[in-house]
Amino acid sequence: MSGPSVMRDLHPHLDIGTRLVIVITFVLFVAALYIKGFGHGLLLEAGVFLVSVKLMLMAYKNSVVAKEVSERLDRMEAALVRMERTLESERPVPAAQRSDPASRDITEQSLAR
């Protein structure tokens, strides 16, 4: 997977708030490296940065899965509508609802007995 392709895939799933958090977190991480140096504080700052990235990746994955589930539900609904139409077209029409007067007369005679 190439870099630009990944960014195009991420774009529709990350809202402006998430992008802003990514930038701010990265800037603060770099500033902490500059101010604190490469000492013990680096591990703490790296841990905070990795937790932030993990939360953003989880949000991205959730967005992708939600879109896939929505598309799958739409396909299932369309299939159910097609099945209903097929069943409705195959269902016999009751004699009382037929427009043929001869069939209604036969039904009325059988009911009169």
N, C-alpha and C positions, 0 to 999 in steps of 0.2 A: 504494500500500500504506500503510495507516495504522499508527501506532506500536503500539497494543495488539495488532493482528493479527500483527505481526512478533514481538512478545514471546511470544505464544501459540505461534507456530510454532517459536521457539527453545527454549522450555521443555523439551520432551521430549528434546532433543538435547544439552543442556548439563548435565553432572552437577554435583554440589555442589562438587567440586574446581575445575572450570573456572570456576564462578560466583565462588568464593572468590578465585581468581587474578585475575579481572576486577576485582573490588572492590579488592583489595590494590594491583594495578597502578595503578588510577585514583587511589587515595588517595596513593600514593607520587608519582605524577606531579603531583598538585595540591600536595603538600607541597614537592616540588622547585621548583615554580614560585614558591611563597611564600618559600622559603629563598634560592634563587639569583636570583630575579627574572627579568626578561625579557631576559636577556643571551645570551651565546654558549652557556651551559649549557642553555638552553631547546631548542636544536636537538638536542642530544644526548639530552635527556630525551624530547623528542617522538619521536625516532627509536626509542628503546627502547620507548616506549608503542605506537607503530605496529607494530613487529615483534611485540609481544605480542598485539595485536589481530589481526594477520594470522594468527598461529598458531592463535588461537581460531576465527577464521573458517574456516580450513582444516579444523580438527577438526569444526566444525559441518557443513561441506559433505561431509566424509567420512562422517559419521553419516547424513546424508540419503541419500547415494548407496548406502551399505551397506543401508539399509532398503529402498530401491527395488529393488536387486539381489535381496535376499532375497525380496521379494514376487514379483518376476518369476520367480525359480527355483521358488517354490511353485506359481505358475500353470503353469509348464512341467511340473512333476512331475505335477500333476493332469491335464494334457492327455495325458501319456504313459500314465498309469494308464487313462484312458478309451480310448486307442488300443489298449492291451493287451487290455482287456476286449472291445472290438469284434473284434479279431483272434481272440481265443480263442473267441468265440461263432460266428465264421464258419469256423473250422478244422474239417474233417471228422474224425469220430471213427474211428480205425482199427477194422477188423472184429474184431480180437481183443479189443477193449475194449467192444464193443457188448453190450448185454444181450439182444438178440434171438437166440435159439438157432438159428434157421434161417440167419442170416447167418454164424454161427460154423461151422455144418456145411459151408456152401459154401466157406468159407475153408479148412477142414481138408481138404476133398476136393481143392481146387486145390493145396494143399501136398503131398498124398500122391502126386500124379502125377510 
